[in-house]
Amino acid sequence: MAFGAGVLISAVAFELMDEAYKLGGFPHVTLGFISGAVIFTGANVYLARKGGKHRKRSGEHMLESDSLAITVGSIIDGIPESVAIGLP
């Protein structure tokens, strides 16, 4: 899993950010990067408060927030990918 995470970080750092900088300039890249970080952090905090911090436990700690976490994760992951695929 660590290798896969490293590959994704490298792809973002060396390919996507460079291309975004060339096409949009520094202000747009910075705004997009910070917006993504804020959205991800906000969703993570929200899910943790809804019981997501117990997501790997079984029994009484299994909550309905597990499906919410999967849904939010899919949306946060899917929207940027869809935009990237759809842009020329």
Secondary structure by P-SEA (a helix, b strand, c coil): caaaaaaaaaaaaccaaaaaaacccaaaaaaaaaaaaaaaaaaaaaaaaaccccccccccccccaaaaaaaaaaaaacaaaaaaaacc
